[in-house]
C-alpha cells in the first residue's frame, strides 16, 4: 500500500510541475515586443540561464559561491517572482 501512495504522490508532483511550466510558458509569451524580449534575455543572462532552460525546468547554476542555501533560494525566488509579476 505504501508504494501505491508513493506512486500517487510522484504523479501528483509531476502534474503540478507540468502545470507550473505551462503557466511560466504563458507568462513568458507575454514578453512580445523587442524591448520586452530584450529585458527578458537580460534578466536570464544575469542568472546565467536562458528562457529555454527555465521552460525545461532547469534551475540556473549558482552565480557565485556566496549564493548557497538560503541565499540561493532567495535569488531563485526573485527570478520566479519577476516572471510571474503582473507589474510592468
ABEGO torsion letter per residue (X at the ends): XAAAAAAAAAAAAAAAAAAAAAAAAAAAAABABAAAAAAAAAAAAAAGBBAAAAAAGBBBBBABAABBEAAAAAAAAAAAAAAABABX
